[in-house]
C-alpha cells in the first residue's frame, strides 16, 4: 500500500449528505479510467462520544450506502462510521459511465486506500472493514492483498459474494468461459439473472420497510458487462485458492436460500440472491482467524432483515468485535 501518498494530494471537505441526521460526505477525486472521470464518495457519521475506533462499510452490487440505522447502531457502541459509495455506484455515478463497470476488483484499491488513510488521519487507531455481498468479496480480497497493514484490524463480511448462484455446469464451465471472453470483450452485455423480488422484500413501496433511491438501487439490474463477470470470477478464485488474511474475519450469512419467480412472504426469511451453502463452503477456504455465523430467517443483507433477526445480527457482530478486535494504539 502506498501509504502517505494518496492523502497528500487530496483535500477532504465534508458536506451535508442526502441522509441528513449527522451524515456528511466527501467526494474523492480518482484517476481517470477507460470511461473518463472517476470519483468515489466517503460518507461519515461520527459517534457522539469521543472515539478512536471506526467502521468502513462497502456496499454490494446494484447498491449504495443508505443504511442509516446500521451506522447509528455502530455509533452507539462507540464507533465512528464511514461508508464508501464506490466508483460508478450511487453518489459516485456519472452519466458518462456504465453502472458497476470495472474490469478488476483491484480498481477499487484506489478509493479503499484513500478512505482508510483518511480515517486514520482523523485519529482512528482501530478500523474494521465491513462489506456486503460484492462488498464482502472486495474487502476480503483487499485484506488478502494488503497483509501486515496498520490501517485496518478486522473484516466483517455480510453475505459475501464468494460464488455465483448458478447450477454446477454454469458455475464450472459457463462462468470461466465468460470470464475469458471478458478479457477481450469487456463491454459486451449479458443477463444478470438478478431477481426483482429481493428488492420487493426491502423497499417500503412494495413489501419492505426501507426507503432508498430506486434510481441508485433499482429493483432490477437486467444486464451486466463481461468485464464485471471476469472481475468477480478472478476475485472468487482467490477465495477458493485459500486466500490468506492476517486479521480476524467474521462471515455472516442466512441459514437458507430462497428461490421463486413470484412474490411470497418467504422472501423475507432467506437469502434470495446467493446460495448460502456456497458462502459457507468457501468461507472455510480462507486461511486465517475465520468465524462463520448462520442467521436463522436472515435475508441477503442481514442488517435489513426483520427486526428480531437483525437484532440477532447486531449482537453476533458486536460480541465478535469484543472478543476478537483489540484497540491499536
N, C-alpha and C positions, 0 to 999 in steps of 0.2 A: 504494500500500500504506500502510495506516495504521500506520506503524512507531512502536513505543513505546507504543501504546495498549492492545492486547490483552494483552500480557505484564504490564502494570502491574496488571491486575486478576485475575491468575491465580497461584495457589500451585502450585509444581511440587514434588510429593513423589513420589519413586520407590519402588516396592515390588518385591519379587521377582516375576519373570514366570513363566508356566507353562513356558517353555522351560528355566528353570534356567541353570546354567553361565555365570553372569555377566550374564545378561539381566535387565533391570529395566524396569518400565513405570510410566507416569503417566497417569491419566485426566484428560482435558481437558474441562472443562465448557463447552458451547457454548450459543448462543441456542436457545430452543425454536423448533420449526418446526411445520408443519401436522400432525405426528403427536405433538407434545408434547416431552418432554425429549429432548435430544440430547447425546451425548458422542462424543469420539474418543479413541484411545489411542495414546500415544507410547511406543515400545519403544526401549531403548538398550542397546548393548554397547560399552564403551569399549576402545580399543586399550590393550595392555599398556605401550606406550611413550607418553611424553607427546606429544600431538599437537594441532595446531590445524586439522586437516582432518576433514571429516565427509561422510558419505553420508546422504541422507534417501530412503528407499525407500517407494514407494507401490504396493500390490498391485493386482491386476486384479479383474474381475467374478467372482462366485462364489468368493471367495478371502479370504485374510487372511495376515498375516505369520507364516510358520513356517520360513523358510529359514535356520536357524541356521548351517549350513555356509557359506552365502554371506556372512553377517555376519562370521564368523571369518576368512574369506579376505581381506576388506577390512581387518579389524583387523590382519592380519599385514603388510600393506603400509603400516600407519601411519594408518589412517582410523578415527575413531570412527564407529560405525554406528548409525543411527537408522532406525526404520520407523514408519509410521502404519497402524493399523487405522482406516480411515475410518469416519465415521458409518454405522451400520446394517450393519456388517460385523464378523465375528469377535468380538474382545474388546469391541467398542463396540456390539454389537447389543442392543437392548432388546425385551422380549416384546411391547411395545405397538407395535412397528414392523414394517413390511414390509422384508425384506432388500433392500439396494441401491436403496431408493426415494428417488430425487432427481428434481427437475424441471429442473435446470440443473446442469452440472458446476461452475459458479461457486459453488454452495453449498459446495463443498469448500474454497473460498478461506479460509474462517474457520479450519479446522484447519491448512491449509498455512501461512497467515500466522503463526499462533501457533507452529507447530512450528519454522519457520525462525528466528523470533525467539528461541525457547528455545535452539536450537542455537547461535546467535550469542552469547547471554548466557553460554553455557558455554564460552566462549573458543575457538570455532571460527571461523577467519577465511576458510576456504575451504570451501564447501558445494556438493556436486553432488547434484542431484535425479535420482533414478532411478525409472522407472515401468515396470511390466509390463502389457501388453495395455491394458485400460481405464486402468490407472495411467499408461501411456505417453501416452495421449491426454490425460489430466488434466494431467500435468506439462508437456507441450508447450504446451497452451493456457494454463496458468498462467504459463509463461515469456513467452508472447506478450502476455499481458495485464499483465505487470509488467516492462516494459522499464526499463533503467537502474537495476535494483535492486542494492543492495550485499549482499543476503542470500543469493544463490546465484550460482554461477560456471560451471556447466556442466550438461548434461542427458544422461542415458543412457536410451534407450528400448529395452526388451526386447520385441520382437514387438508393437509398439503397435497398438491397435485403430483404425486410420485409415479402415476401411471395413467394412461388413457383408459377411460371406462368403455372398453370395447371387448368383443369376443376374442378368443385366442388367436385365430388366423389374422384378424385385422391388426391386433397388437404386435404379433411376432413377425408378420410379413408385410402387411399393408403400411403400417406406420414407418418402418425402416425404408421402404421404397419411396414413400412421400418425402421422407427426410432427405434422401439422396436427391430427389427432384428439386427440393427446396434450395439446395446449393446452387442450382443453375437457373431455376425459375422462381425466385423468392416472392415475386408479386402475384403469381398465379393463385386464384382464389378457389377454395373448396368449401363444402358444407362443414359447419362447426358441430353439428348434431347437438347444439345447446338448447335444452328444453325451456320454453317459456313458463312452464309450470313451477319451476323453482322461484322465479320472480313473483309469480302469483302468490306463493306462500309467504312472501316478505312484505309486499307493498300494501299500504293502507287503502289504496284504491281497489284492491282485489280482496284477498283473504288474510292479509298480514296486518302487522301493527306498526310498520316503519314507513316514514315519509322520506323519500330521497328523490333525486333528479332522474327522471326517466330518459332525459337526453344523455346523461353521463352513465347511466346504468339501465339500459333498456331491457324489456322483458326478453327480447330475442336478439341474438347476435348470429344471423344466419350463415355468415361466411367468415373464414379466416384465410390468411395467405400462407403459402407453403413455407416461407421463411420462418414464420412463427412456429409451425409444426416442427421444423428442423431444430429451432432453438430449444423448444420444450423437450424433444426427444433426446438431444445431446445432454441436457441437464439431468433428465431422468436416468440416463445411463450412468452418470456419475454416482447417483444414489445406489443403483443396482450393483455397481462395481466397488461397493464398500467404501464410500466416501468417509474420510477421516474428519471429525470435528472435535476440536480440543477444548470446547466449553460445554457446560451442561446443556442438554437439549430435551425438551418435552414435546411429544407429538400427541395431539388430541384428535379424536375422530368419533363420529357417531357409531353406535353399535350395529346399525343396519343401513343398507342401501334401499332406496325406494325407486320403483320403475312403474311407468304407466303413461298412456297417451291422453288421458282425460283427468281433469281435476278431481281430487278427493282429499279428505282430511288427512290421509296417510302422508301427504307431502309435508305436513307439519311435524312429522315424527321420525324422519330418517333423512339420509343424505340422498338427494335427488340428482346429484351431479357426478359424484365419484363412487367407485367401488371400495367400500371400507376394508374389504379383505386385502386389496392391493396396498392400501395405506399401511395396514398392519404389517404385511409381509415385507415391504421394502423399508419400513422404518427399522426393522430388525437388522437390515443390511448395514446401516450406518455404524461406523466404528467410533465409539466414544461413550460418554455417560448419557445414555438414552433412556428416557422414561416414556412409557406409552400408556395412555388412558383411553378407554372406550366409554362414551357417554350415552346412556340409555335415552332414547327419544330425541337425541340431538339432530339438528338439521345440518346442512352443509357448512354454513357459517354458524358455528356453535354458539357464538355470543349473540346471535339473533334468534335463537330458539325460544320457545315459550318460557315464561318467567321461571317456573320451578326448575326447568332444565338448565337455563343459563346461570341461575344461582349456583347450581352444582358445578358448572364450568368455572365460574369465578373462584369458587372455593378450592377446587383442584389446582388451579393455576397459582393462586396466592399461597397455598400450602407448599406447592413445589418450589416457588421462589424462596420462601422462608427456609426450606431445607437445603437448597442447592446453590443459591446465589449469595456470595459474600461481597460486602461493600469494599470496593477497591479504593485505597487511599494513597 
